[in-house]
Amino acid sequence: MKIKLTSIYVDDQEKALAFYTGVLGFTRKADFTNGPFRWLTVASPDDPDGTELQLALNDNPAAKTYQQAIFKQGQPALMLFTDDIKADHERIKA
């Protein structure tokens, strides 16, 4: 059994997409709308058919409360793994 999808709440889906694709090098997997709803996912270039990360718009008051509480407590919403943190840091910093 594998995890296929997880999600994080974002305030701006376009800015989040630009960060994950432009800075981290992730690829866009799904991007479609249904009325005001946008389903947007990205995946790691190291595992393009692996777990997708949904960039869910944080427009739900309950979700916003949850996000703010998690951030306030300093709990990570997402953890990334790398084989070479120094190289990735230099790449992201550039």
SVG drawing of the C-alpha trace seen along z (x, -y; Angstrom):
<svg xmlns="http://www.w3.org/2000/svg" viewBox="-19 -34 45 36">
<polyline fill="none" stroke="black" stroke-width="0.4" points="0.0,0.0 1.3,-3.5 0.1,-7.0 -0.9,-8.4 -2.0,-11.9 -1.7,-14.3 -2.6,-18.0 -1.5,-21.3 -3.5,-24.5 -2.2,-27.5 -3.4,-31.1 -2.6,-31.5 -2.5,-28.5 -0.6,-30.3 2.2,-31.4 2.3,-27.9 2.5,-26.3 5.3,-28.7 7.3,-27.8 6.9,-24.1 7.6,-24.0 10.0,-26.9 12.0,-26.7 11.8,-23.0 11.5,-21.6 8.3,-19.6 6.0,-18.9 2.4,-19.8 0.3,-16.5 -3.3,-17.7 -4.8,-21.1 -8.5,-21.4 -11.4,-23.5 -15.0,-22.8 -16.8,-26.1 -14.9,-28.0 -13.0,-24.8 -9.5,-24.1 -7.9,-20.7 -4.1,-21.3 -1.4,-18.7 2.4,-18.5 4.9,-15.7 8.6,-15.3 10.8,-15.0 12.5,-12.2 9.3,-10.2 6.9,-11.6 4.4,-8.7 4.6,-8.7 2.8,-10.7 1.1,-13.8 0.9,-17.0 -2.4,-18.8 -2.1,-22.6 -5.5,-23.2 -6.9,-26.7 -7.3,-27.8 -10.7,-29.5 -12.5,-27.4 -12.6,-29.0 -12.1,-25.7 -9.0,-25.0 -7.6,-28.4 -8.0,-28.0 -6.3,-24.6 -3.4,-26.0 -2.9,-28.9 -2.9,-26.7 -0.4,-24.3 1.9,-27.1 1.7,-28.8 2.8,-25.5 5.7,-25.2 4.5,-21.8 5.6,-20.9 2.9,-20.4 5.3,-18.8 8.7,-17.2 11.0,-16.7 13.9,-14.3 17.1,-14.9 20.3,-13.0 22.3,-16.2 21.0,-19.0 23.9,-21.3 23.4,-21.0 19.7,-21.5 20.2,-24.5 22.5,-26.1 20.1,-25.3 17.1,-26.8 19.1,-29.8 20.1,-30.7"/>
</svg>
